[in-house]
Amino acid sequence: MSDAWNLGDGLENVCRSVLRKAYYASHQTEEKPRTIINLDSYEITALIRAMNEYIHNGQFAERI
């Protein structure tokens, strides 16, 4: 993860996709005690990289 990886506007699309899937899953849990959210590997990668950038460059940098 040391390589530069610029999501640009793509992160917004990834977040919308993940939120849409989570919203759908939340309706599933009304009928059963648990559900699975199927995320694509690029969505997981994008979210992990975005969280990593936020932690190291954002407000958490002072705490680490």
C-alpha contacts under 8 A as a table, 3 or more apart, distances in Angstrom:
res1	aa1	res2	aa2	distance
1	M	4	A	7.90
1	M	49	R	7.75
7	L	10	G	5.11
7	L	11	L	5.49
7	L	46	A	7.61
8	G	11	L	6.33
9	D	12	E	5.60
9	D	13	N	7.02
10	G	13	N	5.14
10	G	14	V	6.27
11	L	14	V	4.98
11	L	15	C	6.09
11	L	46	A	6.87
11	L	47	L	7.90
11	L	50	A	7.93
12	E	15	C	5.13
12	E	16	R	6.18
13	N	16	R	5.11
13	N	17	S	6.20
14	V	17	S	5.13
14	V	18	V	6.19
14	V	43	E	5.84
14	V	46	A	7.29
14	V	47	L	7.87
15	C	18	V	5.13
15	C	19	L	5.99
15	C	47	L	7.85
16	R	19	L	5.13
16	R	20	R	6.01
17	S	20	R	5.12
17	S	21	K	6.28
18	V	21	K	5.14
18	V	22	A	6.10
18	V	39	L	7.03
18	V	43	E	7.31
19	L	22	A	4.95
19	L	23	Y	5.94
20	R	23	Y	5.10
20	R	24	Y	6.25
21	K	24	Y	5.12
21	K	25	A	6.17
21	K	37	I	6.53
21	K	38	N	7.62
21	K	39	L	7.88
22	A	25	A	4.95
22	A	26	S	6.13
22	A	37	I	6.52
23	Y	26	S	5.10
23	Y	27	H	6.82
24	Y	27	H	5.47
24	Y	28	Q	6.71
25	A	28	Q	4.90
25	A	29	T	6.53
25	A	35	T	6.37
25	A	36	I	7.13
25	A	37	I	6.32
26	S	29	T	5.34
26	S	30	E	7.09
27	H	30	E	5.47
27	H	31	E	7.59
28	Q	31	E	5.73
28	Q	32	K	6.57
28	Q	34	R	7.75
28	Q	35	T	6.47
29	T	32	K	4.93
29	T	33	P	5.58
29	T	34	R	5.47
29	T	35	T	6.11
30	E	33	P	7.40
32	K	35	T	7.35
39	L	43	E	6.25
39	L	44	I	6.70
40	D	43	E	5.27
40	D	44	I	6.57
41	S	44	I	5.18
41	S	45	T	6.15
42	Y	45	T	4.99
42	Y	46	A	5.98
43	E	46	A	5.15
43	E	47	L	6.15
44	I	47	L	5.22
44	I	48	I	6.13
45	T	48	I	5.21
45	T	49	R	6.16
46	A	49	R	5.23
46	A	50	A	6.06
47	L	50	A	5.05
47	L	51	M	6.07
48	I	51	M	5.17
48	I	52	N	6.07
49	R	52	N	4.98
49	R	53	E	6.17
50	A	53	E	5.16
50	A	54	Y	6.12
51	M	54	Y	4.98
51	M	55	I	6.04
52	N	55	I	5.19
52	N	56	H	6.16
53	E	56	H	5.30
53	E	57	N	5.59
53	E	58	G	7.29
54	Y	57	N	5.33
54	Y	58	G	4.74
54	Y	59	Q	7.56
54	Y	60	F	7.53
55	I	58	G	5.49
55	I	59	Q	6.98
55	I	60	F	5.09
55	I	61	A	5.97
56	H	60	F	6.61
56	H	61	A	4.94
56	H	64	I	7.99
57	N	60	F	7.50
57	N	61	A	5.91
58	G	61	A	5.85
59	Q	62	E	6.69
60	F	63	R	5.27
60	F	64	I	6.59
61	A	64	I	5.52
